Amino acid sequence: MSLERELSSVEGGRRWLKRGAPVAVVALLLGAAVAYRRGTAPPPPARYVAEDATTGDVVETVQSTGVIKPVTEVKVGAQVSGRVSRVFVDFNSVVKKGELLAEIDPLLIGAQVEQNRAQRLAQRAGLARAEANVATIKVSVERLRRLRAESLATQAELDQAQGQLDAAVADVAQARAQIAMVDAQVSASQANLSFTKIFAPIDGVVTDRQIDPGQTVAASFQAPVLFVIAEDLRKMRVFADIDEADVGKLAEGMAAEAQVDAFFGQRFQGRVSQIRYAPNSVQGVVTYTAIIEVENPDRKLRPGMTATVTVRTKEAKAAPRVPNAALRFKPTPEKDKDGRPVPRPPEPPLEPGTGRVHVLVDPARGHERIEARVVKIGVTDGVFTALAEPLPPGLKVVVDETDDKAGKKGGPRIF
């Protein structure tokens, strides 16, 4: 019996050994897999996105749109009414100062000149008659004075003759005044006759023509515009509307560039010549007009084009700079084991001309550590901001924070 029990116990141990061996093998394989996974697992993802502080040019600009116009543009009108008999120029015609542009039919105004001249002749004849009458009355007065001295004429007769002489002298003065008035009428009619010929007031190019032969112009209340002449299309002006928030950045003499859709990619150089004080208010938006003188040597720019103007207001050459995202970055508050934000002491307010950046002092994955630093800032172009002093070499500024929640909870997953 004892021998049988010993044999059965040995047989049971072998049975359990056969059953436990696979489990042990699986456990060993599992442990090896875990150890391999942990040994070959990549490091946790970076918590912060950091960039190097670089050196380069930072240019502050103000951009706006405006309309292109010639530097000098003259609207040529008509001072007299009448039918246009001839037109000597067309659109884009190059004209010189004093060149004949058009002519209004001078028939009626010429007749008025002749009528005024005839009236002047009549008035001169009347003056001669009045002067002859004065001479005749003077003789009578002298004779009556001699007769009165000899008591052969009465004082009443002498006084009457003297009165007639004074009236005749007044008639002469009146005739002379009438002649002066008619002379003025002759000069006015002659001037109107000269106004029937429209001459170019300046050298330039005809950019607009609003009349044709046979058309009647009426200059009763205001001079109608017949032609528009641009003096020199090699120099143009852009009338740009500057927003009230940017007008304080501009000053006369600043360099500017203009671009138009007709010549995409080409930049026309210019300068700010004037910033007007008069405001322009459209639907509550206030702008101010800035005049930018633009060079147009090839005459590519045309009046009326819409131009995009970029004015260089400030500039920093080869300056240390950081991305604007670094100045806007604020780290996410840390959380405790229960997921509640850990309170942090408030950051002191920034002084004017300073900014706050966060530098990466420990870049080790999973153990990153950042530190806030206050820097003096200068010019910004919307992408980079210039610094008054460079950051220590090797430091990177944080521009963003990743949103990998699995990585923040710590440790990679096994499966």
Summary of the structure (lengths in Angstrom):
residues: 415
radius of gyration: 50.4
end to end distance: 53.9
largest distance: 211.5
contacts: 1111
relative contact order: 0.18
helix: 33%
strand: 36%
